[in-house]
Amino acid sequence: MSTTNLHYSEIKFSENHNEEFYKTLRSRVMDYFKTTGKSRHGNAKMVTKTIIMFSMYFIPFALIVTVIDSNLLGYLAWVIMGFGMAGIGLSVMHDANHGAYSKNDNVNKWVGLIILAIGGSGMNWRIQHNVLHHTFTNVDGIDEDIDPGKVMRFSPHKERRSAHKFQHLYAWFLYGMMTILWFTTKDFKQLERYKRMDLLKTQGMTYNKALIGLIISKVLYVGIIVGLPLYFSSISPWVILAGFFTMHFICGVWLGIIFQPAHCVPSSNYPAPDVSGNIDADWAVSQMYNTSNFAPGAKFFSWYVGGLNYQVEHHLFPNICHVHYPDISKIVSETAKEYNIPYNSFKTFGIALREHARMLYNLGHYDNAPGLH
């Protein structure tokens, strides 16, 4: 069962346990930017990537609405939009909502709003991802990324059910349903939950204002992305609906297979707070134990997924744009070795997926799965 029913504000990491690691690491990373004269934010490459990702999403959509009259070409356009949608989420929106895209807060704000065009909620995302996931990575009952409900078991502290024996097989399909659930039901459920947790204040938002904004954004999203093609396009309505579903499914699969192998793997230790909410680990050291990199040598892959194959660097420095992760990874790995702290990294993406599948299997078959601490 869940290890804690504590409020998130009651969870505390140790302040006198390996705390020198992050102090040293942060100083070295900041020195890197100072000596190279580079900004920790995005650069011209980031702008180019933004244009490409936006084009992969909006140009096929425009063609669907205006000129495409072939069902096959129309469906292929939706497929391209799926990859563009994932690219926007992983490579553009993600950095903007972390404040890492630009040194100008207004630019981050407006670029971050692109999440509305792909059916999401910026406010909910920032609470789930920035406030909960990044602060309390793999802490059961707090980090929603390891709490997909009863259908899956991502944490050894959760109750194991009989259906979980097959989760290493059906997980991949459920990943594809991720963004579909977000834009239909999950955003509304999260809003209610964040109201109860008193988290809306972290975004300077009231519940009524957030609810109205959420409803309007969903209506506009469906009205534009689905309504315009149904009204203007000569493509079959069934192809349009199938294409819309496929777009979301492609995006969901990408999000699932990028984020979950970074945390739900055998090397993770899933920190458990005591009854007072104390975790016997420094925050940064806990990140090192519960985060893994993969495919650091795959340049195009890293470009497409927004550097999120460098999850260790991202979790330690979420306000640094991902274009810098390959360079600062050398500093992080060397400092971790110096302090005898694990630096988890899988050589290829395939190995990371295999280890994630092994973790899903272990969590589905054993209460205390092999490889768990």
N, C-alpha and C positions, 0 to 999 in steps of 0.2 A: 504493500500500500504506500501512498505518498508519505514522505518522511516529514513533511511539515505543513501545517495550516497557518503558518505565520504570515503576517502582512509583509509585503516586499520591503518596507522601510525598516523592518526589524532584523533583516538579514545583514550581518556584519562580517566582513573579511578581516583576518588578523592584520594588525598594523606593525607587528614586531616579529614576523616570521618570514625570512627571506626577502624582506622589503628592499634590501640593497640592490637586488637584481634589476628591478624596474627603474630605480633611481639612476643606476649606471647606464642602463640601456637607453633610457630617455635622453640622458645627457649626450650620449654618443650619436644618437639619431639626429638630435637637434644640431649637433656640431657638423654632421654631414651636410645638412642644408645650409648652414652658415658658411662652411668652407667652399662648397660648390657654387654658392650663390643662387641655388634653385629655390623656387617657391614650393611649399608643401602641397600647394593646390594644383589644379589641372593646368595643362599647357595647350599648345596648338594641336598636338596629337589628340588631346581629349576633345577639342572642338570638332576635329575631323571625324572622330568616332561618333560623336553625337549626330552629325549630319548623316552619316551612313546608316546608323540605327534608326533614326527618324524616317529616312527614306525607305528602308525596308518595311516599315509599318504603314506609313501614310501614302506612298506612291501606289502600292498594290490596291489599297483601299479606294483611292481616287479612280483607278482604272476599273475596278469592279463597278463603281457607281456610274461611270461615264461611258466607257468604250467597249469593255469586254462583253461579248455576247455568247461566248462558248462556255458551257458548263465545266468542261475539263480545265480550261485556262482560268476560269473563275475560281475553281477549287484550288488550283495551284497557287493562285494569288493569296488565298487565305492561308495556305501553308507557309508561304514566304512571310506573311504577316506574323505568323506564330513565332518564327525565328527572330523577326524584328521586335516583337513584343518582349520576348525573353531578353534580347540584347539591350533594349531600353531599360528593363528592370534591373539587369545585372550590371550593366556598364555605364548607365547615365543617371537614372533616377536614384540609384543606390548611393552614389557619391554625393549627389546634390542634397539628399535628405540627411546625410552625415555632416553636411557643411564642408565637404572636402573638394567639391567641384570648382569653386571659385572663392577668392578671398572676399568677394562682395556678397554679403548676406542676401541681398535682394536677388542676385543671380541664382544663388542656391535655392531660394524660395520658389522662383518662377520656373526654373528647370525641374525642381522637385515636383511641381504640380503636374508634370507629365504622367504621373501615376493615375491621375483621373482619366486620362485618355486610354488607359489600358484596364479600366474598370476597378481600380483600387481606391483606397483611402489613405491619403498622406498622413493624416493624424494618427489613425490606427497603426499604420506601418511604423511610424516613429516610436510609438509607445511599445509595441510588441518587439521591434527590432533594436532600437537604440537604447530604450530605458530598461527593458526586461532581459532580452537575449544577450546583449553585450555586457550588461552589468552582472547578470546572474547566470552565466553560461552553464548549461547542464545541471542547474539546481532544480530539482524536482518540485513541482507546485508553483514555480515562479517563471521559469523559462518555457514559454509556450511552444517553442520549436521542438521540444521533446514531449509535448502533450497533445497528440493528435486525437485524443478521445479514446474510447474503449476498443476501437477497431484495431489499434496498433499499440505495441509496447516498445517505446524508445528508451526507457529507463529501467534499471534493475530495481528501483524503489517502487515501481508500479506493480499492481496486481497482475499476475500472469493468467490469461484465459486460454481456453482450449483452442480457439480460433487462431491465436497467435503462433501456433506451430506452423502455420502456412504463410505468415506475413512476409517471409523472405521471397515468396512467389507473387503475392498480390500487391506488395508495396508499390511496385513500379506503376501499376495502373492507378492506384490512389494518388500518387504524385501528379499524374496527369489531370486529376480532378481538382487539384489544389486551387487554381485561380478561378475556376468555375464556382467553387464553394465560397471563395472570398467575395466575389462580386454579387452573389445572390443572398447568402445567409450569414457567413462568418463575420463580415464587417459589422452587421447589426448586433450579433451576439457579443462580439468584442466590445462594442460601444457600451453595452449594458454592464459587462464585466468591469470595464475600466471606470465606469461610474461608481460601481460598488467599491472598487479599490482606491478611489479618490486619485486616479491617475490623470484625469482630464486637465487638472490644474498644471501638470507639467507642460502642457501645450497651450496654456492660457485660454482654455476653451470651456464653455458651459455645456451641459448635456443637451439642452433644448437647441442651442445653436448648432451643435455638432450633429444632432439627429436630423435637423432640417437640411443642413448642408449635405449629409450623406444621402438622404432621399433624393434631393435635387440632382446630385452627381450621378446616381444610379439611373435615374430616369433619362437624363441627357445622354449618358453612355449608351444605353440600350437603344434609345431613339435615334442616335446618330449612327452607331456601328452596325446595328441590325436594321433599323427602320429605313434609313436612306437606301441601302441596297435593295430592300424589299420593294420600295416604292419606285425607284428609278431604274434599277438594273433589269435587263432582259434575261438574266440567269434564273434558272429554276429556283423558286423559294426554298425547296428542299436542299438544294446544293448550297444556298446561302446559309441556311441553318446548320447544315453539316459542316460547312467551312468554318463558321463561327465557333462551333464546338471543337473542331480540329485545331484551330488557332490557339484556343485556350489550353487544350490538351498538350500541345507541343510546348507551350510556355511552362505549364505546370511540371512536365517531366524535367525540363531543364532546371527549373528552380529546385526541384526535389533532389536531383542527382548532383547538384553543385553544393547545396547547403548541408544535406544530411551526411555525406561521407566526410565532412569536415569535423563533425562532432560525435556522431553515433558510430563509433568504431571501437575495437577492443582496447585501444590505448587510453581511452577516456576513463576518468575515475569518478565522475558524477558526485561532486562534493555534497555532503549531507550536513545541514546545520544541526547544532544541538538544540535542546529545548528552549534555549534563550536566543536562538538565531545566529549563534557564532559559528563561523567556518574556520577551521584550523589551517588556513592557508592565506598567503598574500593574494590579492586579486590577480595580479599579473601572472604569478606562478600557477594559479588555478587555470588561467587561460591557456597556459602552455600545456598543461596536462589534458585539457578538454578540447583542444583544437588541433587540427592536422592540415598540413599542406598536401598538394598532390600535383604531379606533372609540372614541376618548375621549369623544365626545359622545353615545354611545348608553347612556343611563342604565339602562334595564331590562336590556339585554344585559350591561352591566357588573355589575349586581346579581346576575344569575343565574350568571355565570362567576366570581364571587368576586373581581372586580377584576383578574383575570389578563389583561385587555386592557391593563393598565398593567404590563406585564412589566418594563420598565426600573426602575420604582420598586420592584417586588417583588424583583428581583435585587439591587438596591443595599441594600434595607432589608427583608429577609425576616422580621425579627422585629417588624415593624410591621403591624398588622391592615389588611387590604385596604380597610376602610371609609374610611381616611385617604388612599388613593393619589391620588384626584382633586385634593385640596388640595396635597399635597406635590409633585405633578407640576409645578406651576408653579415651585416652587423648583428642582427638578431641571433643567428645561428652560432656565431663565434662567442657572443656574450652568454648565451645559454650554456654552451660547452664549458666556458670559464667558471660558471656558477653551478655546474653539475645538475642542470635542469633539462628535462627532455625537450627536444625540438623534433616534433613528429612530422615526417614528410614521406609521402609515398612517391616512388619514382615515376609512376604513370597513373593516368586517370583510371585505367582498367584495374590496376591493383587497388586503388581507393574504393572503387565500386565493389570489388570482390570482398574487401575487408568489411565494408558496410553491410553487404549481404550476409557475411558470416556473423556479424553482430546481431542482425535481425534474426537469424536462425537461432543463435544462442539465447537471445532474450525470449524467443518464442518457445524454447524447449526446456530451459532451466530457470529456476528462481534466482540462483546465483550463478550466472553464466560464466563459463571459462573465459578468461581474459578480462573479467570485471574485477575491480578492486573493492 
